[in-house]
Amino acid sequence: MTALLVVGGILLIIILWYISANNRLVALKNNRENAFADIDVQLKQRHDLIPQLLGAVKGYMEHEAGVLTRVTEARSRALKASSVNDKISAEAELGAAMSAFNIQVEAYPDLKANTNFMQLQNEISDIENKLAAVRRFFNSATKELNNAIESIPSNIVAGIKKYTVQPMFDLGEVGREQMDKAPEIKF
């Protein structure tokens, strides 16, 4: 009888631990998804402003069609991305395209004096600042989830539930290359 109580107690402890670990992982996963929803709002605003910005510069940058096309195509891929991880990848590509665009804009002083263009640039800059803040929150939520997925003993439940380590929302390979590369200025 005592052995049965001990085995029953051990099973109860294991079941309660499993439920607790599972609930924690679910809460962390949901927290990450909620954090990405905040990013999604800012990305939508940025995606809506990009065509206006490109329209404002087309007359000035006629021979820079490759840069404008790259931004347009990257925006299109970002809009079509469905999963969080696909959106992260597409947004890294769009960020790199926008960086190249901003570098090209530097060669056009008349464009930088255009009030419509400047207003759009300021709006995008404001959105980029907000994106940086919500990315930090998202990356923090992702780090917490990843720590729980990789830490003992919750990694046992994560393995059973097939949770995998999730990517951070960073600059990506292309973005890092752009940041490390010296700006190319044309006269």
GISUL-V505392 format. One record per helix or strand of 2 or more residues. SS is the DSSP state (@ for helix, = for strand). FROM is the first residue (numbers start at 1). TO is the last residue. If there is no record, write none. Layout:
SS:FROM:TO
SS:FROM:TO
//
This chain:
@:2:57
@:62:80
@:84:105
@:109:113
@:115:150
@:154:160
@:172:180
//
